[in-house]
Amino acid sequence: MSLPIVHTLSLVFVALLLGPSLGHLFELPNKVGLSRQDYLTVQQIYRGWALFGFVVGAALLSTLGLTVQLWSRSRPARSALTAFLCLVGTQVIFWTWTYPANVATDNWTILPDGWTNLRAQWEYSHAAGAGLNFAAFLALIQAWPGRGKPEQQRSIGSTTEAK
């Protein structure tokens, strides 16, 4: 697959991750103070979101593919690798803090004793993930191979136009 296509796919999939990530971040101030019943009610809006995992996988794979394709170009490769590692970091956060809170609450259908600690764990882990997803998106913008070098931009542009 050509470099511009892989780069575009990486940007698209990471942008798709940003939607829910930033949603979690921006709703956090309003959710952390909700009562037990209100919080349990609000959490039901996330039913079925596990299916979104395919976007996570696509973002990881396309960003890794971009890193491999850019490997011979040091600065763009570092940016693509940074994006990939940010996405990996988001997954580490999810599986270390978010998922265990989901399990302890049976995907927020019950609230056990200590639920406020689980709420904080869940909300703040999502906020951290949003920050890493945003950093990944910015790194992907920086990963464009001809960025800042007019002679490379012309050659990349003419190669793309010739195809």
N, C-alpha and C positions, 0 to 999 in steps of 0.2 A: 504494500500500500504506500502511496506517495507521502512524502513528508508533510505537505500542506494538508492533506486529508487527515493524517494521524494527529497533527497539531489541532486542527479544527475539531475533530472528534473529542480530543482530550479537553479542549475548552468547553465544548457543549456538555459533556458528561459532568465535569466539575461544576459548571454553572447550574446544572440540574440539581446537584447536591447542595448548592448554596441556598436554593429556595427553602427547603425544609430546615436547613441548618440555621439560617438567619431568622426564620420564623420562630424556632425554639429560643434563640437568643433574645429577640425583641419581645417575646411574650413573658419571659422569665420574671421581670419585675412585677407583673400583674398576677402571676401564678403562685409565687412563693408565699404569699400571705393568705391564700384561700383556705377556707375551712376544710375539714376532712371530707364532708359530703360534696362540697363544690369541686374540690380537687379531683375526687374520684369521678365525678360527672364529666369534668373537662377532659380528663385523660382518655375518655372513650373515643375521642375524635381520632386517635391514632390507630384504631383497629384496621388491620390490613396493610399497614405501612411496611411490614416485613417484606412485602413484594417489591418494595423499592430497592431491596438489596441487589437486584440486577444492575441498577445504575451505579451502585458502589463498585461492583465487580468490573463494569465497563470502564469506569473512571480509572480504576487501578491498572487495568490491562492496557488501556490506550495511553496512559501516562508513562507506564513502563516501556511500552513500544516506542513512544516518542524519545525517551531517554536513550534507548538502544540505537535508534536511528541517528541521534545527534551526538553519539559518543565521540566522534572524531573532532567535534567542534566544542572546545572546552567551555566557553561561557554559556552558550545555549544548553549544553548538556548538563552543566551544573544547575541551571535554572529548572530544567525538566526533572532532574534527580531530586531537587528540593521539593518540587510539586509532588512527586511520587512519595517521598518520605513524609510529607505533611499528611497525605492521604493514609499512609500506613499508620502514622501517629493517631489519626482520627479513629482508625480501627482498634488500635491498642486501647485508647480511652473508652471506646464503646464496649469492648469485650471485658475490660477490667472494671468499669464502674456502671455503665448504663445497663448492659444486659443483666448483671446480677440483680439490679433493682427491679428489672422487669420480671425476673424469675421469682424474686421474693414476694412480689405483689400479684403474681399470676397475670402478668400484663395489665396491671392496674385494674383488676376486677375485685381485688380485696386490698384492704389496708391493715397490715399487721401492726402490732405494737412497734413503736419506733418508726412509724411511717414517715414522720417529718425528716428524719435523717435520710431515709431512702429518697424522699422527694428532693432534698438538697443534692444528694449524690446524682440523681437522674438529671435534674435541671442544670447543675453546674458542669456535669460531664458533657451535656449537649452544647453548652456555651463554649467550652474549650474546643470541642469538635468544630463548631462554627468558625472559630478563630483560625484553626488549622486549614479548614476548607477554603476560607477566604485567602489565606496565605498561599495555598496551592494554586488558586486561580491567578493571583498576582504573579506568582513564579512562572506560570504557563505563558502569561503575556510576555514576560521577559525572555522566554525560551525561543521566541521567533529567531531563527538562525541569522538573518541579515540585519537585525535591529541595530541601529546606530552605525552601520557601515554601508554608505551609499553604493559602493561598487558591488557588494554582495546583494543588496536589495535589487539592483538592476539585473544582475545575473539570475537571481531567483525568480524575479518577475518575468523575465524573458523566457526562462525555462518553463515556467508555469503556463505562459501564454502560448508557447509553441505546441504544447500538448493538446 
